[in-house]
């Protein structure tokens, strides 16, 4: 097996991300790949022979070793090590369901709090076999996550158009947003801009300890908004990871899920291991209530797009009907559901 140096660096970064390695560890490999992409192949080969790779910005001893080994026709030691340690299935179960999914409707780029450019997220989504992925960077109120102002979101929409023009008809990057649910249930973006998007995920990120009745009103108002397509990570809980733990918000789940059914809003099965949201008991309630679902990764890095495996395992184990999972639908059907009046 041979692998090109850039592909080896990208694969290492992907495997580190899917195993939840620190951003610092991953950055070196993606930076080195970016450096190589800006240099003619002949120069890369010459520098390998001369031993001068480390003179290039963004290439250190570890990444130089990967490049040298790949250029020599070998599988780099670092890549072989990671494939053996973390390259296998993330979880047992859910494989049949995952094979029926066509895309991912919740992902972030470095325009907000993601770690990679939009183009890198798209490349990884295509490599995973997705037909589409929604770019759902944060809305203005979430300043801690570099939420997009109206002006920045408008600029991003033009970038999405350019990317779609470049990748061709076999894949679609969806214009989307993870829009904050404000205290009264309103959405944190203008009606005009929300109307220009393909998909909208609405999530609570603030005042998660709000009193139950108030939180219920807040969420019901949000899911009934005609622009809302998906209710993101509904309880807001954190159960593991370097962000610590956080209890789930209190709300009347029956009332919220019934509002989702009435409005056609999907409940997100958030696949991030630290969220695993909603919990099994609430996911079971949402199934019984008749909700639609979206199995999303909430990916903040390309390798995290593989987290969908976690959500599929839970959905399959708890009996989520595949025909009620909106990202199992073909693109045209998905867009017709998300934008019924357009």
C-alpha positions as CSV (number, residue, x, y, z in Angstrom):
1,X,0.0,0.0,0.0
2,X,1.3,3.5,-0.9
3,X,-0.1,6.8,0.1
4,X,0.7,10.3,-0.9
5,X,2.3,12.5,1.8
6,X,-0.7,15.0,1.9
7,X,-3.2,12.1,2.2
8,X,-1.1,10.6,4.9
9,X,-1.1,13.8,6.9
10,X,-4.8,14.3,6.5
11,X,-5.6,10.8,7.5
12,X,-3.5,11.1,10.6
13,X,-5.3,14.3,11.5
14,X,-8.7,12.6,10.8
15,X,-7.9,9.6,13.0
16,X,-6.7,11.9,15.9
17,X,-9.9,13.9,15.6
18,X,-12.2,10.9,15.6
19,X,-10.4,9.6,18.7
20,X,-11.0,13.0,20.4
21,X,-7.3,14.1,20.6
22,X,-6.5,17.6,21.5
23,X,-6.7,20.3,18.8
24,X,-3.0,21.0,19.4
25,X,-2.0,17.5,18.5
26,X,-4.1,17.6,15.3
27,X,-3.1,21.1,14.1
28,X,0.5,20.2,13.2
29,X,-0.6,17.5,10.7
30,X,-3.2,19.7,9.0
31,X,-0.8,22.6,8.9
32,X,1.8,20.4,7.3
33,X,-0.7,19.2,4.7
34,X,-1.6,22.8,3.9
35,X,2.1,23.7,3.5
36,X,2.7,20.8,1.1
37,X,-0.4,21.7,-1.0
38,X,1.2,25.1,-1.7
39,X,4.5,23.6,-3.0
40,X,5.1,21.9,-6.4
41,X,5.5,18.1,-6.0
42,X,9.0,18.2,-7.6
43,X,10.1,20.6,-4.8
44,X,8.7,18.3,-2.1
45,X,10.6,15.3,-3.6
46,X,13.8,17.4,-3.8
47,X,13.5,18.5,-0.2
48,X,12.9,14.9,0.9
49,X,16.1,13.9,-0.9
50,X,18.0,16.8,0.6
51,X,16.6,16.5,4.1
52,X,15.4,20.1,4.1
53,X,11.7,19.6,4.7
54,X,11.9,21.1,8.2
55,X,13.0,24.4,6.7
56,X,9.4,24.9,5.5
57,X,7.0,26.7,7.8
58,X,4.7,24.3,9.5
59,X,6.8,21.2,9.1
60,X,8.5,19.8,12.2
61,X,10.3,16.5,13.0
62,X,7.1,14.4,13.3
63,X,5.4,15.6,10.2
64,X,8.7,15.5,8.2
65,X,9.0,11.8,9.1
66,X,5.5,11.2,7.8
67,X,6.3,12.9,4.5
68,X,9.6,11.2,4.0
69,X,8.2,7.7,4.7
70,X,5.2,8.3,2.4
71,X,7.4,9.7,-0.3
72,X,9.5,6.5,-0.1
73,X,6.4,4.4,-0.8
74,X,5.9,3.3,2.8
75,X,3.0,3.6,5.1
76,X,4.2,6.1,7.7
77,X,4.9,4.7,11.1
78,X,2.6,7.2,12.7
79,X,-0.3,6.4,10.4
80,X,0.2,2.6,10.9
81,X,0.2,3.1,14.6
82,X,-3.1,5.2,14.6
83,X,-4.8,2.8,12.2
84,X,-4.1,-0.1,14.6
85,X,-5.0,1.8,17.7
86,X,-8.1,3.9,16.7
87,X,-8.8,3.1,13.1
88,X,-11.4,0.5,13.8
89,X,-15.2,0.9,14.5
90,X,-16.0,3.6,17.1
91,X,-18.8,1.5,18.4
92,X,-20.4,-1.9,17.8
93,X,-23.9,-1.7,16.3
94,X,-25.7,0.8,14.1
95,X,-23.8,-0.1,10.9
96,X,-26.9,-0.9,8.9
97,X,-28.6,2.3,9.9
98,X,-25.6,4.4,9.2
99,X,-25.4,2.9,5.7
100,X,-28.8,4.4,5.1
101,X,-28.0,7.9,6.1
102,X,-27.2,10.3,3.2
103,X,-25.7,13.2,5.1
104,X,-25.1,15.2,8.3
105,X,-27.1,18.3,9.3
106,X,-25.0,19.8,12.0
107,X,-21.3,20.7,11.5
108,X,-19.0,23.7,12.3
109,X,-16.1,25.3,10.5
110,X,-13.4,27.7,11.6
111,X,-15.8,30.5,10.7
112,X,-17.2,30.0,14.2
113,X,-15.8,27.5,16.8
114,X,-14.8,24.7,14.5
115,X,-11.1,23.9,13.9
116,X,-10.9,23.5,10.1
117,X,-11.8,25.5,7.0
118,X,-15.1,24.8,5.2
119,X,-13.2,23.1,2.3
120,X,-11.6,20.5,4.7
121,X,-15.0,19.7,6.2
122,X,-16.4,19.2,2.8
123,X,-13.5,17.0,1.6
124,X,-13.9,14.7,4.6
125,X,-17.7,14.5,4.2
126,X,-17.3,13.5,0.6
127,X,-14.7,10.9,1.6
128,X,-17.2,9.4,4.1
129,X,-19.7,9.0,1.3
130,X,-22.2,11.7,2.2
131,X,-24.5,13.2,-0.4
132,X,-24.8,16.4,1.6
133,X,-23.7,18.1,4.8
134,X,-25.1,21.2,6.4
135,X,-22.7,24.0,7.5
136,X,-24.2,25.2,10.8
137,X,-21.9,27.7,12.3
138,X,-23.2,29.6,15.3
139,X,-25.4,32.7,15.3
140,X,-24.4,36.2,16.6
141,X,-25.4,36.0,20.3
142,X,-22.9,33.1,20.9
143,X,-19.9,35.4,21.0
144,X,-17.8,32.8,22.9
145,X,-18.1,30.6,19.8
146,X,-17.4,33.5,17.3
147,X,-21.0,33.4,16.2
148,X,-21.7,34.8,12.7
149,X,-23.1,38.3,12.4
150,X,-25.6,38.9,9.6
151,X,-22.8,40.3,7.5
152,X,-20.5,37.4,8.0
153,X,-23.2,34.9,7.4
154,X,-24.1,36.6,4.1
155,X,-20.4,36.4,3.1
156,X,-20.4,32.7,4.1
157,X,-23.4,32.0,1.8
158,X,-21.3,33.2,-1.2
159,X,-18.5,30.9,-0.2
160,X,-20.9,28.0,0.0
161,X,-22.1,28.8,-3.5
162,X,-18.5,28.8,-4.8
163,X,-17.7,25.5,-3.1
164,X,-20.8,23.9,-4.6
165,X,-19.8,25.1,-8.0
166,X,-16.4,23.5,-7.6
167,X,-17.4,20.1,-6.2
168,X,-20.0,19.3,-8.8
169,X,-23.5,17.8,-8.7
170,X,-22.7,14.6,-6.7
171,X,-22.4,16.5,-3.4
172,X,-24.2,19.5,-1.8
173,X,-23.0,21.8,0.9
174,X,-26.1,23.1,2.5
175,X,-26.5,26.7,3.6
176,X,-27.4,26.4,7.3
177,X,-27.0,27.7,10.8
178,X,-27.1,26.6,14.4
179,X,-29.2,29.4,15.6
180,X,-29.5,30.3,19.3
181,X,-32.9,30.0,20.9
182,X,-33.3,33.2,22.9
183,X,-34.9,33.5,26.3
184,X,-38.4,33.9,24.9
185,X,-38.0,31.3,22.2
186,X,-37.2,33.7,19.4
187,X,-34.3,32.8,17.0
188,X,-31.1,34.7,17.0
189,X,-31.0,35.8,13.3
190,X,-33.0,37.9,11.0
191,X,-36.1,36.5,9.2
192,X,-34.6,37.5,5.9
193,X,-31.4,35.5,6.4
194,X,-33.1,32.5,7.9
195,X,-35.3,32.4,4.8
196,X,-32.2,32.2,2.6
197,X,-31.0,29.0,4.2
198,X,-31.6,25.4,3.3
199,X,-31.6,24.0,6.9
200,X,-31.8,25.6,10.4
201,X,-30.9,23.8,13.7
202,X,-32.2,25.7,16.7
203,X,-30.4,25.1,20.1
204,X,-30.4,26.5,23.6
205,X,-26.9,27.6,24.7
206,X,-27.6,30.0,27.5
207,X,-29.5,29.9,30.8
208,X,-29.6,26.2,30.8
209,X,-30.8,26.1,34.4
210,X,-33.9,28.1,33.6
211,X,-37.0,27.1,35.5
212,X,-38.9,24.2,33.9
213,X,-42.1,26.0,32.8
214,X,-40.1,28.9,31.3
215,X,-37.7,26.5,29.5
216,X,-40.7,24.6,28.2
217,X,-42.3,27.8,26.8
218,X,-39.0,28.8,25.3
219,X,-38.4,25.5,23.5
220,X,-42.0,25.2,22.3
221,X,-42.0,28.7,20.9
222,X,-38.7,27.9,19.1
223,X,-39.8,24.6,17.5
224,X,-43.1,26.2,16.4
225,X,-41.2,28.9,14.5
226,X,-41.7,28.1,10.8
227,X,-37.9,28.5,10.2
228,X,-36.9,25.9,12.7
229,X,-36.2,22.5,11.2
230,X,-34.3,20.7,13.9
231,X,-34.2,21.0,17.7
232,X,-30.5,20.7,18.6
233,X,-29.1,18.8,21.6
234,X,-32.3,19.4,23.5
235,X,-31.3,18.8,27.1
236,X,-27.9,20.6,26.9
237,X,-26.3,18.0,29.1
238,X,-22.6,17.1,29.1
239,X,-21.7,13.6,30.5
240,X,-18.0,13.3,29.8
241,X,-15.0,15.0,28.2
242,X,-12.7,17.9,29.0
243,X,-15.5,20.4,29.3
244,X,-16.7,18.7,32.5
245,X,-20.2,17.5,33.3
246,X,-23.4,19.4,33.1
247,X,-26.9,18.2,34.2
248,X,-29.7,18.3,31.6
249,X,-32.1,21.2,31.5
250,X,-35.5,20.8,33.1
251,X,-38.5,21.0,30.8
252,X,-41.8,19.2,29.9
253,X,-40.4,16.8,27.3
254,X,-43.9,15.6,26.3
255,X,-45.0,19.2,25.6
256,X,-41.9,19.9,23.6
257,X,-42.0,16.7,21.6
258,X,-45.7,17.1,20.9
259,X,-44.9,20.6,19.5
260,X,-42.2,19.1,17.4
261,X,-44.7,16.6,15.9
262,X,-47.3,19.3,15.3
263,X,-44.8,21.6,13.5
264,X,-42.8,18.9,11.7
265,X,-39.6,19.8,13.6
266,X,-37.0,17.0,13.9
267,X,-35.4,16.1,17.2
268,X,-31.7,15.9,16.9
269,X,-29.9,12.8,18.1
270,X,-26.6,14.5,18.9
271,X,-23.8,12.0,18.3
272,X,-21.1,13.7,20.2
273,X,-20.0,11.3,23.0
274,X,-20.0,14.1,25.6
275,X,-23.6,15.0,24.7
276,X,-25.3,11.8,23.7
277,X,-28.5,13.9,23.7
278,X,-31.3,13.3,24.2
279,X,-30.8,10.6,26.9
280,X,-32.2,7.2,26.2
281,X,-35.4,7.7,28.2
282,X,-36.2,11.0,26.4
283,X,-35.3,9.5,23.0
284,X,-37.7,6.7,23.8
285,X,-40.4,9.3,24.6
286,X,-39.7,11.1,21.3
287,X,-40.1,7.9,19.4
288,X,-43.4,7.1,21.1
289,X,-44.7,10.7,20.5
290,X,-44.1,10.3,16.8
291,X,-41.2,12.8,16.3
292,X,-39.0,13.1,13.2
293,X,-35.2,12.8,13.9
294,X,-31.9,13.9,12.6
295,X,-28.8,11.9,13.5
296,X,-26.1,14.6,13.6
297,X,-22.5,14.8,14.6
298,X,-22.2,18.4,15.7
299,X,-18.7,18.0,14.3
300,X,-16.2,20.7,15.0
301,X,-13.4,19.0,13.1
302,X,-13.3,16.7,10.0
303,X,-12.6,13.5,11.9
304,X,-15.6,14.2,14.1
305,X,-17.9,13.6,11.2
306,X,-17.3,10.0,12.0
307,X,-19.1,10.4,15.3
308,X,-22.3,9.6,13.5
309,X,-21.6,6.0,14.4
310,X,-22.5,6.7,18.0
311,X,-25.8,8.2,17.2
312,X,-26.7,5.4,14.8
313,X,-25.9,2.8,17.5
314,X,-28.3,4.5,19.9
315,X,-31.0,5.0,17.3
316,X,-30.9,1.4,16.1
317,X,-30.8,0.0,19.6
318,X,-33.8,2.1,20.7
319,X,-35.8,1.5,17.5
320,X,-35.9,4.8,15.7
321,X,-37.8,4.1,12.4
322,X,-35.4,4.9,9.6
323,X,-38.2,6.6,7.5
324,X,-38.5,9.2,10.3
325,X,-34.8,10.1,10.1
326,X,-34.7,13.2,7.9
327,X,-31.0,12.8,6.9
328,X,-31.8,9.3,5.4
329,X,-33.9,11.1,2.8
330,X,-32.7,12.1,-0.6
331,X,-31.7,15.7,-1.0
332,X,-34.8,16.9,-2.8
333,X,-37.1,15.4,-0.2
334,X,-35.0,16.9,2.6
335,X,-35.1,20.4,1.1
336,X,-38.8,20.2,0.4
337,X,-39.4,19.3,4.1
338,X,-37.1,22.0,5.4
339,X,-38.6,24.7,3.1
340,X,-42.2,23.8,2.5
341,X,-43.2,27.3,1.3
342,X,-40.3,28.0,-1.1
